[in-house]
Amino acid sequence: MGLLILLGVVVFAQFLSRYVFNHSIGWTEEGARMLLVLLVFMGAAGAASRRGHICVEVLELVLPKSARRWLWGFNNLLSAAFFGYVAWLAWQVSQRVWHSHMSTLPLSKGWVYVIVTLACAAMAFRMAHQAITLWRGKEDV
């Protein structure tokens, strides 16, 4: 919630400075972009913890409960592999752009990709954990 409020404040400051005072604050656009990336990927990791990601349920509706458990586990494991791969790719990109700095903020561009790496790794871990929990029968379908 704090990130969303901070993003709103930065975007409002950008709007106010540009359209009311006719003088743009240089770092607000890049700062808002960084905050939005952080908000989206951390929100996606949180949604993975609560099983909040969207899915297609057509096959689930026709399967019996025991088969549904295996299907959900397989889907979670497949998602974990995907998010793990994206985390690895984001880490590779962060290493390549680490010495490149943002134009208005004194930060490395690599931090954006580190955020993506951490969030995708968290999603991969959570999805793998959910798959194992489902297959062990400890979670209700």
Contacts in CASP RR format, 6 or more apart in sequence:
PFRMAT RR
TARGET T0000
AUTHOR 0000-0000-0000
METHOD contacts of the structure
MODEL  1
MGLLILLGVVVFAQFLSRYVFNHSIGWTEEGARMLLVLLVFMGAAGAASR
RGHICVEVLELVLPKSARRWLWGFNNLLSAAFFGYVAWLAWQVSQRVWHS
HMSTLPLSKGWVYVIVTLACAAMAFRMAHQAITLWRGKEDV
3 35 0 8 1.000
3 38 0 8 1.000
3 39 0 8 1.000
3 42 0 8 1.000
4 39 0 8 1.000
6 35 0 8 1.000
7 32 0 8 1.000
7 35 0 8 1.000
7 36 0 8 1.000
7 39 0 8 1.000
10 28 0 8 1.000
10 31 0 8 1.000
10 32 0 8 1.000
10 35 0 8 1.000
11 28 0 8 1.000
11 32 0 8 1.000
13 25 0 8 1.000
13 28 0 8 1.000
14 24 0 8 1.000
14 25 0 8 1.000
14 28 0 8 1.000
14 29 0 8 1.000
14 32 0 8 1.000
17 23 0 8 1.000
17 24 0 8 1.000
17 25 0 8 1.000
17 28 0 8 1.000
18 24 0 8 1.000
26 104 0 8 1.000
27 104 0 8 1.000
27 105 0 8 1.000
29 104 0 8 1.000
30 102 0 8 1.000
30 103 0 8 1.000
30 104 0 8 1.000
30 105 0 8 1.000
31 104 0 8 1.000
31 105 0 8 1.000
34 105 0 8 1.000
34 107 0 8 1.000
34 111 0 8 1.000
34 112 0 8 1.000
37 112 0 8 1.000
37 115 0 8 1.000
37 116 0 8 1.000
38 115 0 8 1.000
41 115 0 8 1.000
41 116 0 8 1.000
41 119 0 8 1.000
41 120 0 8 1.000
42 115 0 8 1.000
42 119 0 8 1.000
43 119 0 8 1.000
44 53 0 8 1.000
44 119 0 8 1.000
44 123 0 8 1.000
45 119 0 8 1.000
45 120 0 8 1.000
45 122 0 8 1.000
45 123 0 8 1.000
45 126 0 8 1.000
46 122 0 8 1.000
46 126 0 8 1.000
47 53 0 8 1.000
48 79 0 8 1.000
48 83 0 8 1.000
48 122 0 8 1.000
48 123 0 8 1.000
48 126 0 8 1.000
48 127 0 8 1.000
49 126 0 8 1.000
51 130 0 8 1.000
53 79 0 8 1.000
55 75 0 8 1.000
59 71 0 8 1.000
60 68 0 8 1.000
60 71 0 8 1.000
60 72 0 8 1.000
63 71 0 8 1.000
65 141 0 8 1.000
68 141 0 8 1.000
69 134 0 8 1.000
69 135 0 8 1.000
69 137 0 8 1.000
69 141 0 8 1.000
70 134 0 8 1.000
70 135 0 8 1.000
72 130 0 8 1.000
72 131 0 8 1.000
72 134 0 8 1.000
72 141 0 8 1.000
73 130 0 8 1.000
73 131 0 8 1.000
73 134 0 8 1.000
73 135 0 8 1.000
74 131 0 8 1.000
76 127 0 8 1.000
76 128 0 8 1.000
76 130 0 8 1.000
76 131 0 8 1.000
76 134 0 8 1.000
77 127 0 8 1.000
77 128 0 8 1.000
77 131 0 8 1.000
79 123 0 8 1.000
79 124 0 8 1.000
79 127 0 8 1.000
80 123 0 8 1.000
80 124 0 8 1.000
80 125 0 8 1.000
80 127 0 8 1.000
80 128 0 8 1.000
80 131 0 8 1.000
81 124 0 8 1.000
82 124 0 8 1.000
83 120 0 8 1.000
83 121 0 8 1.000
83 123 0 8 1.000
83 124 0 8 1.000
83 127 0 8 1.000
84 120 0 8 1.000
84 121 0 8 1.000
84 123 0 8 1.000
84 124 0 8 1.000
86 116 0 8 1.000
86 120 0 8 1.000
87 116 0 8 1.000
87 117 0 8 1.000
87 118 0 8 1.000
87 120 0 8 1.000
87 121 0 8 1.000
87 124 0 8 1.000
90 113 0 8 1.000
90 114 0 8 1.000
90 116 0 8 1.000
90 117 0 8 1.000
90 120 0 8 1.000
91 113 0 8 1.000
91 114 0 8 1.000
91 117 0 8 1.000
93 110 0 8 1.000
93 113 0 8 1.000
94 110 0 8 1.000
94 111 0 8 1.000
94 112 0 8 1.000
94 113 0 8 1.000
94 114 0 8 1.000
94 116 0 8 1.000
94 117 0 8 1.000
97 108 0 8 1.000
97 109 0 8 1.000
97 110 0 8 1.000
97 113 0 8 1.000
98 108 0 8 1.000
98 109 0 8 1.000
98 110 0 8 1.000
99 108 0 8 1.000
100 108 0 8 1.000
100 109 0 8 1.000
100 110 0 8 1.000
101 107 0 8 1.000
101 108 0 8 1.000
101 109 0 8 1.000
102 108 0 8 1.000
102 109 0 8 1.000
130 139 0 8 1.000
133 139 0 8 1.000
134 141 0 8 1.000
END
